[in-house]
Amino acid sequence: RPGGGNRPGNGGGWGGGNGRNSITVYRDADYRGQSRTFNGEVANLYSSGFNDVISSMQFRGTWIACTDANFRGQCMTFDNDVRNLDRWGLNDRISSLRPAGRGDRPGNRY
């Protein structure tokens, strides 16, 4: 499992919503369609209306996207905006997101 000793949801780990890390997700490729911005980890995108529908992302910082809730399933680290998640095999498959911690490297798969 990725990450240091911090537990999701404790407010102090993996970004903690401090404004340094933010991500805007879009339903369609090329940053189009309905969007939503998150300022910290989201263990389960179900209640946000963005579970398994994200096709592109713009963000500040380095982020980890996972195919299952609670940062499980296939996870990948990103540090550049993504115009189309199909390239990574994650189009319409993301169920959780979190800012990366120390030791998480861009391009890593978990």
Buried (B, 14 or more C-beta within 10 A) or exposed (E): EBBEEBEBEEEEBBBBBEEEBBBBBBBBBEBEBEBBEBBBBBBBBEEEEBBEBBBBBBBBEBBBBBBBBEBBBBBBBBEEEBBBBBEBEBBEBBBBBBBBBEEBEEEBEB
